[in-house]
């Protein structure tokens, strides 16, 4: 019997983010309460409670002195207001995709449009969405219910339509077709989380190939129930919350079993269920089958299970249930030259081993643990290649073509072009590190991997998250990636946005390198977004750094100060007041005497004392005078 596991089973991004945030807060010693169960997984919630995290059913149940974590489902605007009113410290773990729906709901209310929400009206996520609009809102569970709402005489013709992030994909597609026919001006927002969409598609595909589908997840989880319904359309399906709930008799007559899991299911629970199913398969062997297997001759390359009966520094003896005695030399136990046999195993341990040599006359069988692991590793590598999945490898060296790596005894080559995100990076820094690679080719002993493919997938996920959260005005701490004559490209989390040269400084600059360098971390904000073309325009200049604002605050009309002459013209001299702000001393304001040529009185670089006469803020012109000070000095002398 074969067991197949869906690639995307388990925690989604939003849930993983919420769990990590809560664990980190608890690990820091913070007293934390989650507003409602953090996720629909009692085992994970119990683990957090063991760390001191309290689950509060309402704001009133939050213990005094505790900080609050808002779970990934999000909450209504009214709850945010109440938390703020009570002065509670809030850590918002609302999934970015859910937060985006909140903004759409708020806009629907502001524009006076009907908001239609596809989802379960009793689900916390949907309740939170509904609580972010002040206008009319209706929730529908399927296409039939939507059709009923739209057929009402008072139904608006330009509703805004959104979906719960975990809404069933097929139902959403059916609903969209109806809405497009009835509401020609409707605004459709495809807000189903991409991870949910992928997980449902994988489950449906896998269910068609299996005799049994095991759906793992909290029994109260909407996501789990949707996966169950998707699977049950094509094959026999069951749901379990933990491995203890799995019944071995479910496997009777099953040739291929599939496993999928909801977004709130930890990887550890998936592994436990998989292991229990695997154990159930092994236990199905009858006594006759086991006896027949034990009497089969021990031959080279056969895999056997043995019990450790003796240990010496150089080897162990193993009972393999045959007429021969098994031996495993330490060199066949581990690649580590410093390994000690007594630290690797103890008497009574059960080991899976492969036969490498037999001596029937002496009744001795030489066995290897290392080679069996390499064989298993080869199988895992082959499977990873077929499925396009990732493996964690150890980088062992560098050669002319790229990197050398190992995975459970299997040699893997990573070409230099696939070793880093950018060509030309130093490969030596990766030696003796563990890296996640994607197996791109597996032909016999030739195995090719790619780190770059994984980095690209992470970048794609980061870009998806960026566009889910991005808003004009939002600030980021980004890293300068490259400079051009017209600006600087800054990485703001998977997306390289452009800070135009005019946005780098209030002063005129000839090249971005006058302000920033590649590798600098700078604070930027979004000026404009072009999601269709994937372009982001960023701003770097801050209002408080605007020299004209400084002039307004620091140099009132009538101010007297000394400043350098920076240029001369026929009609006067320009004086540098602040970097980026020059004022004009008109030729008539240079002296009480008539000045024929400015150059006869002033030179570039002269320090002059001037009085601020006037500022035209619209035209950015500043009028200065030297003569006014001379007149004032003369009048003062006459008065004396």
C-alpha positions in Angstrom: 0.0 0.0 0.0 1.2 3.5 -0.8 0.7 6.7 1.2 0.8 10.1 -0.6 0.9 13.4 1.2 -0.3 16.7 -0.4 2.6 19.1 -0.9 0.8 22.1 0.6 -0.6 20.4 3.7 -0.3 22.2 7.0 0.2 25.7 8.3 -0.5 28.6 5.9 1.5 31.8 6.0 -1.0 33.7 8.2 -1.4 31.0 10.8 2.4 30.3 10.9 3.0 34.1 11.5 0.4 34.2 14.3 1.8 31.1 16.1 5.4 32.4 15.8 4.4 35.9 17.1 2.7 34.4 20.1 5.5 31.9 20.9 8.1 34.6 20.6 6.1 36.9 23.0 5.7 34.0 25.5 9.4 33.1 25.2 10.3 36.7 26.1 8.4 36.3 29.3 5.5 38.6 28.3 2.1 37.8 29.7 0.0 37.2 26.7 -3.7 36.5 26.0 -5.1 35.6 22.6 -8.6 36.9 21.8 -10.2 33.6 21.1 -8.3 30.3 20.3 -5.3 31.3 18.3 -5.9 28.6 15.7 -8.4 25.7 15.2 -6.0 23.2 16.7 -6.5 22.2 20.3 -3.0 20.6 20.5 -1.3 23.8 19.4 -3.5 25.9 21.7 -2.6 23.6 24.6 1.1 23.9 23.8 0.8 27.7 24.0 -1.2 27.5 27.2 1.7 25.4 28.7 3.9 28.4 27.9 1.6 30.7 29.9 -0.6 32.0 27.0 -4.2 32.6 28.1 -7.1 32.1 25.7 -9.7 34.8 26.3 -13.2 34.4 24.9 -13.9 38.1 25.1 -12.2 41.4 26.0 -13.7 41.2 29.5 -11.9 37.8 30.0 -8.5 39.3 29.4 -6.6 39.2 32.7 -5.3 42.4 34.1 -1.8 43.3 33.0 -1.9 41.0 30.0 -1.0 42.0 26.4 -3.4 40.9 23.7 -2.8 39.0 20.5 -5.4 39.3 17.7 -5.5 36.0 15.9 -5.1 35.6 12.1 -8.9 35.6 11.6 -8.9 39.3 12.6 -11.6 41.2 14.5 -14.1 44.0 13.9 -13.4 47.7 14.0 -15.5 47.9 17.2 -13.1 45.4 18.9 -10.1 47.5 17.9 -11.7 50.6 19.3 -12.6 48.9 22.6 -9.0 47.5 23.0 -7.7 51.0 22.4 -10.2 52.5 24.8 -9.0 50.2 27.6 -5.4 51.0 26.9 -4.4 47.4 26.3 -1.1 46.6 24.4 -2.1 44.9 21.2 -0.1 42.6 18.9 -2.0 42.3 15.7 -1.5 38.9 14.0 -4.3 39.4 11.5 -3.4 37.7 8.3 -2.4 40.3 5.7 -4.9 38.8 3.2 -7.7 39.2 5.8 -6.6 42.8 6.6 -6.9 43.6 2.9 -10.5 42.5 2.9 -11.1 44.7 6.0 -9.9 47.7 3.9 -12.3 46.8 1.1 -15.2 46.4 3.5 -14.4 49.8 5.0 -14.4 51.4 1.5 -17.7 49.8 0.7 -19.3 51.6 3.6 -17.6 54.9 2.7 -18.9 54.6 -0.8 -22.4 53.6 0.3 -22.3 50.3 -1.6 -23.7 47.0 -0.6 -21.0 44.6 0.6 -21.6 40.9 -0.2 -19.4 38.4 1.6 -19.0 34.8 0.5 -18.4 32.6 3.6 -19.8 31.2 6.8 -21.7 33.9 8.7 -20.7 32.3 12.1 -17.0 32.2 11.3 -14.8 34.7 13.2 -13.1 35.9 10.0 -16.5 36.7 8.4 -17.7 38.4 11.5 -14.6 40.5 11.6 -15.1 41.5 7.9 -18.7 42.5 8.5 -17.6 44.6 11.4 -15.4 46.8 9.2 -18.2 48.3 7.1 -20.8 50.9 8.2 -23.0 50.2 5.2 -25.3 47.4 4.1 -23.8 44.0 4.2 -25.1 40.5 3.4 -23.3 37.1 3.8 -24.0 34.2 1.4 -22.9 30.6 1.7 -23.2 29.5 -1.9 -24.3 30.5 -5.4 -28.0 29.8 -4.7 -28.1 32.1 -1.7 -26.3 34.8 -3.7 -28.8 34.5 -6.4 -31.6 34.9 -3.9 -30.0 38.1 -2.5 -29.5 39.6 -5.9 -33.0 38.9 -7.1 -34.5 41.0 -4.3 -36.0 44.2 -5.6 -34.0 46.4 -3.3 -30.7 44.8 -4.3 -28.1 47.3 -5.5 -26.6 46.9 -9.0 -23.1 47.9 -8.1 -22.2 45.8 -5.0 -18.7 45.1 -3.8 -18.2 41.3 -3.5 -15.4 39.6 -1.4 -14.8 36.1 -0.1 -13.7 34.5 3.1 -10.0 33.6 2.6 -10.8 29.9 3.1 -14.0 29.9 1.0 -14.5 26.8 -1.2 -13.0 27.5 -4.6 -15.7 25.8 -6.7 -18.5 27.6 -4.8 -16.7 30.9 -5.4 -16.4 30.3 -9.2 -20.1 29.4 -9.3 -21.0 32.5 -7.4 -18.9 34.8 -9.6 -20.7 33.6 -12.7 -24.1 34.4 -11.2 -22.9 37.9 -10.0 -21.5 38.8 -13.4 -24.8 38.0 -15.1 -27.0 39.9 -12.7 -24.8 42.8 -11.6 -23.0 44.2 -14.6 -21.3 46.9 -12.5 -20.4 44.7 -9.6 -16.8 44.9 -8.2 -15.4 41.4 -7.7 -12.5 41.0 -5.4 -10.9 37.5 -5.5 -9.8 37.4 -1.9 -9.5 33.6 -1.4 -6.0 33.0 -0.1 -3.7 31.6 -2.7 -2.6 28.9 -0.2 -6.2 27.9 0.3 -6.8 27.7 -3.4 -3.7 25.6 -3.9 -4.5 23.3 -1.0 -8.0 22.6 -2.3 -6.8 22.0 -5.9 -4.1 19.5 -4.6 -6.7 17.8 -2.4 -9.1 17.3 -5.3 -6.4 16.0 -7.6 -5.0 13.6 -4.9 -8.5 12.4 -4.0 -9.1 11.2 -7.6 -5.9 9.0 -7.3 -6.7 7.5 -3.8 -9.0 4.9 -2.3 -9.0 6.8 1.0 -8.3 10.4 1.9 -7.3 11.3 5.5 -8.0 15.0 6.2 -6.1 16.2 9.3 -7.2 19.3 11.2 -9.3 20.7 14.0 -12.9 19.4 14.0 -14.1 22.9 14.4 -11.9 24.3 11.6 -13.9 25.6 8.6 -10.8 25.0 6.5 -10.6 21.3 7.4 -14.3 20.8 6.7 -14.0 22.4 3.2 -11.0 20.0 2.4 -13.1 17.1 3.6 -16.0 18.0 1.3 -13.6 18.5 -1.6 -12.1 15.0 -1.0 -15.4 13.3 -0.3 -16.7 14.2 -3.8 -14.2 11.8 -5.3 -13.3 9.1 -2.8 -13.9 7.8 0.8 -12.7 10.5 3.2 -12.2 10.7 7.0 -11.1 13.5 9.3 -8.8 13.2 12.3 -7.5 15.8 14.7 -4.6 13.7 16.0 -2.9 10.4 15.2 -4.8 8.8 18.1 -8.1 9.2 16.2 -6.8 7.2 13.2 -8.3 3.7 13.0 -6.2 1.0 11.3 -9.3 -0.7 10.0 -9.9 2.2 7.6 -7.0 0.9 5.5 -8.6 -2.5 4.8 -8.7 -2.9 1.0 -6.9 0.3 0.4 -4.2 0.4 -2.3 -3.4 4.1 -2.2 -4.1 6.4 0.8 -3.8 10.2 0.7 -3.1 12.8 3.4 -4.0 16.4 3.4 -4.3 18.9 6.2 -5.9 22.2 7.0 -4.1 25.6 7.5 -4.1 25.2 11.3 -2.4 21.8 11.4 1.2 21.7 12.6 3.7 19.6 10.6 4.4 17.5 13.7 0.7 16.2 13.7 0.9 15.4 10.0 4.0 13.4 10.6 2.5 11.5 13.6 -0.6 10.5 11.4 1.7 9.4 8.6 3.8 7.3 10.9 0.7 5.6 12.5 -0.6 4.8 9.0 2.8 3.4 8.0 2.9 1.3 11.2 -0.6 0.0 10.6 0.5 -1.2 7.1 3.5 -3.1 8.6 1.3 -4.7 11.3 -1.1 -6.1 8.6 1.5 -8.8 7.8 0.3 -12.3 9.0 2.4 -14.6 11.1 2.9 -16.9 8.1 4.2 -13.9 6.0 6.6 -12.9 8.8 7.8 -16.6 9.2 8.3 -16.9 5.5 10.2 -13.7 5.4 12.5 -14.8 8.3 13.4 -18.0 6.5 14.3 -16.4 3.2 18.1 -16.5 2.5 20.2 -13.5 3.5 21.7 -12.1 0.3 23.7 -9.0 -0.7 21.7 -5.7 -0.8 18.8 -7.2 1.1 17.4 -4.9 3.8 17.0 -6.5 7.2 16.0 -5.4 10.7 18.2 -6.4 13.6 18.6 -6.0 17.3 21.9 -4.9 18.8 23.3 -7.7 21.0 26.9 -6.6 21.5 29.0 -3.4 21.3 32.8 -2.9 20.9 34.6 0.3 20.0 35.0 -0.9 16.4 31.8 -2.8 15.7 28.5 -4.1 16.9 26.9 -7.5 16.7 23.3 -7.7 15.5 20.6 -10.4 15.7 18.9 -10.4 12.3 16.6 -13.4 13.0 18.6 -15.7 10.6 21.1 -18.5 11.1 23.9 -16.0 10.7 25.4 -13.4 13.0 25.3 -9.8 11.7 28.2 -7.4 12.2 28.3 -3.6 11.6 31.7 -1.9 11.5 31.9 1.6 12.8 32.8 2.9 9.3 29.5 1.5 8.1 27.6 3.3 11.0 28.7 6.9 10.4 30.8 9.2 8.2 31.9 11.1 11.3 35.6 10.1 11.9 35.1 11.1 15.6 32.0 9.0 16.2 32.1 6.6 19.1 30.1 3.4 18.8 28.8 3.5 22.4 27.3 6.9 21.7 25.7 5.8 18.5 23.7 2.7 19.8 23.0 0.8 22.9 22.0 -2.9 23.4 18.5 -3.6 22.5 18.2 -1.0 19.8 16.4 -2.0 16.6 18.2 -1.0 13.4 17.3 -1.2 9.8 20.4 -2.3 7.9 21.5 -3.5 4.4 23.5 -6.6 3.7 26.9 -5.8 2.1 28.7 -9.2 2.4 27.8 -12.7 3.4 30.0 -15.7 4.5 27.7 -18.7 4.7 30.5 -21.1 5.9 31.3 -19.0 8.9 27.7 -17.8 9.4 28.7 -14.1 9.3 26.8 -11.3 7.6 28.4 -7.8 7.1 25.8 -5.1 7.4 25.7 -1.3 6.9 23.5 1.4 8.3 25.2 4.2 6.4 24.6 2.6 3.0 20.9 1.9 3.7 20.5 5.6 4.7 22.2 6.5 1.4 19.8 4.2 -0.4 16.8 5.8 1.4 18.4 9.2 0.7 18.6 8.3 -3.0 14.9 7.4 -3.0 14.0 10.6 -1.2 16.1 12.6 -3.7 14.4 10.9 -6.6 11.0 11.5 -5.1 11.9 15.2 -4.5 13.0 15.5 -8.1 9.7 14.0 -9.4 7.5 16.2 -7.1 9.6 19.3 -7.3 9.9 19.5 -3.6 12.8 20.8 -1.5 15.5 19.1 0.7 17.9 20.4 3.3 21.4 19.6 2.3 24.9 20.2 3.7 27.3 22.1 1.5 30.6 20.2 1.6 32.8 22.1 -0.8 33.3 24.3 -3.9 34.7 23.3 -7.3 35.1 25.2 -10.6 31.5 24.6 -11.6 29.7 25.3 -8.4 28.9 23.7 -5.0 29.2 20.2 -3.8 26.6 19.0 -1.3 25.3 15.9 0.5 21.9 14.6 1.5 21.9 11.4 3.5 25.0 10.1 1.7 23.8 11.2 -1.7 26.2 13.6 -3.6 24.4 16.6 -5.1 25.9 19.2 -7.4 24.7 22.8 -7.4 25.9 24.8 -10.5 27.3 28.2 -9.7 24.4 29.8 -11.7 22.0 28.1 -9.3 23.9 28.6 -6.0 22.9 32.2 -5.2 20.3 34.8 -6.1 22.9 36.8 -8.0 25.8 35.7 -10.2 29.2 36.5 -8.9 28.5 36.1 -5.2 31.2 34.3 -3.2 30.4 30.6 -3.0 32.9 29.9 -0.3 30.8 31.5 2.4 28.2 28.6 1.9 30.6 25.8 2.7 29.7 23.8 5.9 26.3 25.5 6.0 22.9 23.8 5.6 20.9 25.0 2.6 17.4 24.3 1.2 17.6 23.2 -2.4 15.2 22.1 -5.1 16.3 18.9 -7.0 16.1 19.7 -10.7 17.7 16.6 -12.2 18.2 13.1 -10.9 19.7 10.6 -13.4 21.5 7.7 -11.7 24.3 9.2 -9.6 24.0 12.5 -11.3 21.9 14.7 -9.1 21.6 18.5 -9.7 20.1 20.9 -7.2 19.2 24.6 -7.1 19.3 27.0 -4.2 18.3 29.8 -6.5 15.0 28.2 -7.3 14.1 28.2 -3.6 15.1 31.8 -3.2 13.0 32.7 -6.3 10.0 30.9 -4.7 10.5 32.8 -1.4 10.8 36.0 -3.4 7.5 35.2 -5.2 5.8 34.6 -1.8 7.3 37.9 -0.5 6.0 39.7 -3.5 2.5 38.2 -3.0 2.6 39.4 0.6 3.8 42.8 -0.4 0.9 43.4 -2.8 -1.5 42.1 -0.2 -0.4 44.7 2.3 0.9 47.6 0.2 -0.8 51.0 0.4 0.2 54.5 -0.6 1.9 56.2 2.3 3.0 53.0 4.0 6.6 53.2 5.3 9.3 50.5 4.9 12.9 50.0 5.9 14.4 48.8 2.7 17.9 47.9 1.3 19.4 49.8 -1.6 20.0 47.2 -4.3 21.2 49.2 -7.3 21.8 52.7 -8.5 21.1 54.3 -12.0 21.4 57.8 -13.3 17.7 58.3 -12.7 17.4 56.9 -9.2 17.9 54.1 -6.7 16.2 50.7 -6.6 15.3 49.7 -3.0 14.2 46.2 -1.9 11.1 46.7 0.4 10.4 43.0 0.9 10.5 41.0 -2.3 9.8 44.0 -4.5 12.4 46.5 -5.8 10.8 50.0 -5.8 12.3 53.0 -7.5 13.2 56.2 -5.6 13.6 58.7 -8.4 16.6 61.0 -8.2 14.3 63.9 -7.5 13.0 62.1 -4.4 16.4 61.4 -2.9 17.2 64.9 -1.8 15.7 68.4 -1.5 18.9 69.7 -3.1 19.8 69.2 -6.7 22.1 66.2 -7.2 23.8 64.8 -10.3 23.7 61.1 -9.2 22.0 59.0 -6.5 25.5 58.0 -5.2 25.7 61.5 -3.6 23.0 60.4 -1.2 22.9 56.6 -0.9 25.1 53.6 -1.6 24.3 50.0 -2.5 23.6 48.0 0.7 22.4 51.0 2.7 19.3 50.5 4.8 17.0 53.5 4.4 13.4 54.4 5.4 11.1 54.9 2.4 7.4 55.3 1.8 5.1 54.3 -1.0 4.3 57.3 -3.3 2.3 55.3 -6.0 1.5 51.7 -6.9 1.0 50.1 -10.4 0.0 46.5 -9.5 -0.8 45.7 -13.1 2.8 46.3 -14.2 4.4 45.4 -10.8 5.9 48.9 -10.4 6.3 50.7 -7.1 7.3 54.4 -6.8 9.0 55.2 -3.5 9.7 58.5 -1.6 12.7 59.2 0.6 12.6 62.9 1.2 11.0 63.8 4.5 8.9 66.9 5.0 10.8 67.9 8.1 14.0 68.0 5.9 12.5 70.4 3.4 14.8 73.4 3.4 11.8 75.7 2.7 10.1 74.4 5.8 13.3 75.1 7.8 13.4 78.6 6.3 9.8 79.2 7.4 10.6 77.9 11.0 14.1 79.4 11.5 14.2 82.6 9.5 11.3 85.0 10.1 10.9 88.1 8.0 13.3 90.7 9.3 16.0 88.2 10.3 19.6 89.3 10.0 22.3 86.8 9.2 25.7 86.2 7.5 25.9 84.0 4.5 28.1 83.4 1.5 27.7 84.8 -2.0 27.2 81.8 -4.4 26.6 83.5 -7.8 26.5 86.9 -9.5 24.2 88.2 -12.2 23.6 91.6 -13.8 20.7 92.3 -11.5 22.2 91.1 -8.2 23.9 88.5 -6.1 22.5 85.2 -4.9 23.3 84.3 -1.3 23.2 80.7 0.1 20.8 80.8 3.2 20.4 77.0 3.6 21.4 74.1 1.4 18.7 74.2 -1.3 17.6 77.8 -0.6 19.3 80.9 -2.1 18.1 84.4 -1.7 18.6 87.4 -4.0 20.2 90.6 -3.0 19.0 92.9 -5.9 21.6 95.3 -7.2 19.5 98.1 -5.7 19.7 96.5 -2.3 23.5 96.1 -2.2 24.5 99.5 -1.1 23.2 103.0 -0.2 25.5 104.2 -3.1 24.6 103.6 -6.7 26.1 100.3 -7.9 26.8 100.1 -11.7 28.1 96.5 -11.7 27.6 93.9 -9.1 31.1 92.6 -9.7 32.6 95.9 -8.6 31.2 95.4 -5.1 30.9 91.6 -4.5 32.7 88.4 -5.4 31.6 84.8 -5.2 32.6 83.4 -1.8 32.3 86.7 0.0 30.5 86.4 3.4 27.9 89.2 3.6 25.5 90.2 6.3 21.9 90.5 5.0 18.4 91.2 6.1 15.4 88.9 5.0 12.9 91.3 3.4 10.3 88.9 1.9 9.6 85.3 0.7 7.3 84.3 -2.1 6.5 80.8 -1.0 4.6 79.9 -4.2 7.4 80.9 -6.6 10.2 79.9 -4.1 11.8 83.4 -4.2 13.6 85.1 -1.3 14.4 88.8 -1.2 17.4 90.0 0.8 19.0 93.4 1.5 22.4 94.7 2.5 21.4 98.3 2.1 18.6 98.0 4.7 21.2 97.3 7.3 23.4 100.2 6.2 20.3 102.6 6.4 19.4 101.3 9.9 23.0 101.8 11.0 23.1 105.4 9.6 19.8 106.3 11.3 21.1 104.9 14.6 24.2 107.0 14.3 22.2 110.2 13.5 20.0 109.6 16.5 23.0 109.5 18.8 
